Amino acid sequence: MDIADMPPAKGIKAFVAEIPGREQLQHRFYESLNSEDWLPLLDEKGLLGEPLFTPEETASPSPPRVTISPAKTLRRISKRRSTRSNLD
């Protein structure tokens, strides 16, 4: 099961345990996230900013490039929510 498909209270624990330092998993998570229920938990854990890297990656002479955008996910969820509100 994808972490993004888990209930947020359970999934946030899996995210924190598995995803930092794994750029492909971070990208997949943010691309597949569809529930705004995650947002308060992600914000509380500081996971709505730049991608998380391990201390070794951050200290490396060639740090990882940033290709993940939690902001894109927020825009997508916001647009979907706005569309639903307009239909009501």
C-alpha positions in Angstrom: 0.0 0.0 0.0 1.3 3.5 -0.9 1.8 5.7 2.1 -0.4 8.4 0.5 -3.3 5.8 0.5 -3.0 5.2 4.3 -5.0 7.1 6.8 -3.0 10.2 7.6 -2.5 9.4 11.3 -0.8 6.1 10.4 0.8 7.3 7.1 2.6 10.2 8.6 4.6 7.8 10.8 5.5 5.7 7.8 6.5 8.8 5.9 8.8 10.0 8.6 10.3 6.5 9.0 10.8 5.7 5.3 10.9 8.7 3.0 13.4 11.3 4.1 16.6 10.9 2.0 14.8 8.9 -0.6 14.0 11.4 -3.4 12.0 9.0 -5.6 9.7 8.0 -2.7 9.2 11.6 -1.8 8.3 12.4 -5.4 5.9 9.5 -5.6 4.3 10.4 -2.3 3.6 14.0 -3.2 2.4 13.1 -6.7 -0.1 10.5 -5.4 -1.4 12.5 -2.4 -5.0 13.4 -2.9 -6.4 14.0 0.6 -6.3 17.4 2.2 -6.6 15.5 5.5 -2.8 15.0 5.3 -2.0 18.7 5.2 -2.2 19.6 9.0 0.1 16.6 9.8 2.6 17.3 7.1 2.7 20.9 8.2 3.1 20.0 11.9 6.1 17.7 11.0 7.6 20.4 8.7 7.1 18.3 5.6 5.6 20.9 3.3 8.8 22.7 2.5 11.9 21.6 0.6 12.5 17.8 0.3 14.1 16.0 3.2 17.7 14.7 2.7 19.9 12.7 5.0 22.7 14.6 6.8 25.2 12.8 4.5 23.4 14.0 1.3 23.2 17.5 2.7 27.0 17.5 3.5 28.0 16.0 0.2 30.1 18.1 -2.2 27.4 17.6 -4.8 24.1 17.8 -2.9 21.0 16.3 -4.4 19.0 18.4 -6.8 15.5 19.4 -5.8 12.9 17.9 -8.1 10.0 17.5 -5.7 7.5 20.2 -5.1 5.1 19.8 -2.2 3.6 23.2 -3.5 2.4 21.4 -6.7 0.6 18.9 -4.6 -1.0 21.7 -2.5 -2.2 23.5 -5.7 -3.6 20.3 -7.1 -5.5 19.5 -3.9 -6.7 23.1 -3.6 -8.0 23.2 -7.2 -9.8 19.9 -6.7 -11.4 21.2 -3.4 -12.4 24.5 -5.2 -14.0 22.6 -8.0 -16.0 20.5 -5.5 -17.1 23.6 -3.7 -18.3 25.2 -7.0 -20.4 22.1 -7.7 -22.2 22.2 -4.4 
